[in-house]
Amino acid sequence: MNGAVKLADKIHAEIAAAGGWLGFDRFMSMALYEPGLGYYAGGRRKFGQMPSEGSDFVTAPEMSPLFGRALARQLAQAMDASGCRDVIEFGAGSGALAAQLIAELDALGAGLARYAIVELSAELRERQRERLSHWGGRVDWLDALPAELEAVVIGNEVLDAMPVQLLAFDGQVWRERGVVSAGEGFAFEDRASMLRPPLEAGMVPGTVTEIHPQGEAFIATLARTLKRGAAFFIDYGFPETEYYHPQRHGGTLMCHQGHLADADPLVAVGDKDITAHVNFTGIALAGQDAGLVVLGYTSQANFLLNCGIADLLHGASLGERAMAHRLLAEHEMGELFKVIGFAPLSGTFDALGFSRGDRSHKL
């Protein structure tokens, strides 16, 4: 019995135990993170530039090392402003970003003492250990956040992979969309619910959208833990007014496999990534309500330019410049990806990455 079949069997059993219907957030959690079987818990290669490598998608650190080098300048400033010497990365993927950040922070003389990684996937942990072995004991892995945290935190494409709940509108009422068994496969089924999206005005019949209680709870937990330092999250998404605009009536749920995108999470379960765009307004409010201050919010292009990526391009080869251009181009990652920064109220500073083009007023 292969892994996909075993995972499907476990999800069918979970559905049966739940009375025949499973909330999509639980389905997504199992599809991605079920130990030994979920997409991020299996042995398939996820990160890479080409499908011929056996990968499914590319992230900014794999695209260009200049991403990490520019980002390191923001982390170095935050370390200096807060007096912290530790960096914690959530969801370090292939370890490419960690390698870039450690090398550049050392080159900048930032005084990095420890680079810690919070990674749910045991398989990815091993890949990270191999890639980061050069730095030995300075890199370690955490199973959970400590009760109090003094560090600069980074998360690249972490929030989009946190399970979401689906809501469907028939023109009269909202229902929660969950998953039921359909023979050997799965199907959607809507059930009565008191859940609502943050904005409802103008929604058309047939609208399906997402809400993000797990992502917001994660930020709130981090906020209560972070006593000194800062946190930066980079991901694709929108402020609330754009996320829940009536024209976005199909929601943002998307799957990736072999560098192709599709919108059906109920097939090839465990063999492809499932993501949803980030509602950055909800993320900002979750942090603020738990005691953090928003340092800024802007596009990835603005952020990297503020961090000096243009200077780094001067010394790059033609090929490196071409790849880095994808990080900045409006029709590539430059505009779709956003960056949000937080700090404890007692440790705010003028963050380099938001010095020009801050869009916090749009959250």
N, C-alpha and C positions, 0 to 999 in steps of 0.2 A: 504494500500500500504506500503510494507516494505521499509527500508532505501536503500537497494541495487537497488530496482526498481526506487525509487525516484531519486537516483543518476544517474542511467542510463538515465532516462528521461531528467535530466538536461544536461547531456553530449550530448545527441541527439539534444537537443534544441540549445546548443552551436555550435555543428557542423553545424546545419542548418543555424544559424545566421552568421557563418563564410564562407558560400558559399558551404557547403558540405564537407569540409576538415579541420581538426584541427591538428595543429602541436602537436607532441607527448609530448612536454614539457607542453603544456596547458592541455592535457589529463591527464598526470601524476599528475599535480598540483591538478586538480579536484578530481581524484581518491584518492589522499592521504589527501587533505586538505580542500575540499569543506565544509564550515561550517555546522556542524550537520550531515553530510552525508559521508564525506570522511573517509578513513581508520583511520587516526589519529584523526579525529574529532568525531568519533562514540564511543559507550560505550564498544566495544569489548576489552578484555584484550589482550595486545600485548606481554608483557615481562614475561618470565618465563622459567623454565628449562625443563618442561615436557608438552606434548600436553594434558595430562589428566587434567592440570590446566586450560585448555582453552586458553593457550597462543600460539603464532605463532613462536617466536624465542627467543633466549637468548643472552643477551649482557654481556660483561665482568663484570660489577658491580653485576649483578644477579648471575653470576657464582662463584665469590669469593670476599669477602670483602677486600682481600689483594690487589686487583687491586686499589681500592680507597686509601688504606693506603700508597701504594708505590707512587702513583701519587701525593698524598698530599705533599710528600717530595720535588717534583719538584715545586709545586705551592708555598710552603713555601719559597724555595730559591728565586723564582721569586719575591715574595712579599718583601722579604728582600732586594733584589738587586734594585728594583724599588721604594721602599718606599710606595707601594700601600697596602691598607688594605681591599680592596673589591675584591671579586671573582664573575665573571659572567659566568654562564653556559648556553650554547645554547642547546635547546632540551633535557631537563632533564629526559624525559621518565618516569619511575616509581618513580623517586626521590631517587633510591638506591645509585647512585654515589654521589649525593649531601649529603646524610646522612653520607656516609663514609668519604667524604672530610671534612665536617664541624667538625665531631668528631675528626678526626686525626689532622687537623690543630689546633684545640684547645689543643690537647694532646702535639703537638709540640711547643706550645706557639707562634704561628705565628702572633697573634694579629689580627685575622680576625674580622673586624667590621661589614661587611654586605655580605651576599651571595644572589646575584640576579639571577633570572632565566628568560630567554627569551623563551617562550613556545607558539606556535601557537594554540595548542589544548586546548580548554576550559575544556574538559573532563580530560585531563592529568593534567592540572593545579590543579584541585580539588583533584586528587589523590596525587599530590605532596604536597599540603597544608596539607593533612591529615598525610602523612608520616613525614613531617618536622615540625609538630606543636610543637615539643619539643623545638625548637629554637626560637619560637615566632617571635618577631619583627625584629630579625636579618636576616630573610629570606623574600624577597619580589619578586614580578614579574613585569617585564617590558614589555610594549606593543611594544616598539621600542627602538633603541639605542639612547642615548642622543647625542647631537651635539659634545660633547667632552667626552672622556672616559679615566678614570684613574683607571685601574683594571687589574687583571690577569684573562684571559679568557680561558675557557675550553669547548671543544665540542667533545663528544664521539659518534661516529656513527651519525653524523649530515650531513656531506657533501654528503654521499652516498644517502641520502633521498631527495636531492635537484633535482628538475626536470631537465631532460636532453633532448637534441635534438638528434634524430636518423638520421643517414646518411646511404644510401645504394649505393653500387658500382656495376654496371653491367659489368664492364670490360672496359667501354668507358667513362662514365660520372658518377658523383655523383648526387644523388637526396636526398631530404629530405623526410623521411618516416613519414607520419602522419596517422591519424585515420579517418575513414569514417563510417557512419551507414551502417549496414548490417542486415536488418530486425530489430529484437529487440536487436541484438548484435552489435558487432563492427568488423571492418577489417582494415588491413593496406593498405595504398595506397601511392605510391611514386610520388613526384612532382619535377619539375625542380627547381634547387636552385643553388645559388652561394656559398653556404656554403661548407667548406672542413674540413677534420680533419687536425690537425697540421702536421702529417706525412702521406704521401701517398705512398711512395716507396714500390714496391713489392706487393701491395694489389691485391688480387685475385678476379675474378668475383664472385659476390654473397656475398661479404663482407658487414656486417652491423656493425656499430660502433656508439659510442656516442661522443658528444661534450658537454661541461659543462659551458655555458655562465652564468647561474644563480649562480653556485657555485663560479666561479671566480669573478663575480660581488659582491657577498657577502663578499669575502675576501678583495676586493678593498675598499668596503664601510667601513669595519672594520678597514682597514689600515688608512683611512683618519680620522677615529674617534679616534683611540687609540693614545693618546698623551703621556701616561706614563703607563708602565706595560709590559705585555707579553701575548701571545696567543698560546695555544697548541691544536692541533686537532688530534684525533685518529680515524682511519678508515681503511677499506680494500681498497687496490689499488696498483698502480704501477707508476714508472716514465714513462715519455712519450714514450721512446723507447720500453718499454715492453708493454705498453697499446696498442700502435698502431703497434705491431709486426704483420707481415702478417699471422702468425699462429693463431692469435687471431681473426679469421675472422668472428666469430659469435657475437662479442661484449661481454659485461659484464652484460647486463640487466638481472635481476633476481627477482623472486617473492617468498614470504615466507608466508605459511599458515599452521598452525598446525604442525610446525617444519618440514615441507616438502618444498622443493624448486622446482620451475618450471619456465619456461622461457616465459610464455604467460600472459602478462599483460592485455589482452583484455577480459578475462573471470573472473568471481567472482569479478568484479570491486567494490572496496570499502570494500571488505572482506579480502583482503590480501595486504601485503606490496609490494612495488615496489622499487627496488634499482638499482644503477649502481655503479661499482667500481670508485674510485677517480683517476683522472690523477694528481698526485702530482706535476709534473712539471708545469702544468698550474696553480695550486694553488700557488706554490712558486713564479712564475713569476707575478701573479696577486698581491701578497703581495709586492714584490720588486718594481714593477712598481708604486705602490701607496705609497712607502716610508718606508716600513718595511724591516728589515734584517732577513734572515733565520738563526735562532739559531742552527738548526740542523734538520736532517731527518734520521730516522732509523727504524728498525723493532720494533714491540711491545715488543718482547722478550728482545732485547738489552736495550730498554728504561727502562723496569721494573727492569731488573737486575742492571742497572746503578743507579736506584732509591732505591736499597736495598731490593728488594723483597726476595732475598735469606735469608737475616737476619730475615725477618718476618716469613719465613717458619719454622724456628727453633722452634718457639713457637706454631706452628699450629698443629692441630690434623691430624691423617692420612687421614681422609675424606677431610679436608680443603686442605691438601697438594695435594691430587689427583685432586681436582677441580682447584687449582691454577696452576697445571702442564699444564692444557689445555690452560692457558694464554700464556705459554712459549713454548710449543711444536711446532716444525717446521711444523708438519702435521695438527696442530689445528690452533690456533689464532696467535701463536708466530711470524710466518713469513708473513702470508698473511696480517695481520694488520700492519700499519705503523704509525709513529708519526712524525708530523712536528711542529716546534716551530718558532714563530716570536717575534720580539721586535722592537720598534721604534729605528731609527738610533742612537739617543742620549742616549739610555738606554740598549745597548747590554751587555751581560754577558756570561760567560761560563756555559751554562745550564747543570745541573747535568745529565739529562736524555740522553744527547748525548756525554758524556765524553768518551765512547768507542763505536766503531762501527758506527760512523757517516757516512752516505751515501749521504751527500749533493752533492758530486761531481758526483753522478749518475743522478741527476735531470736534 
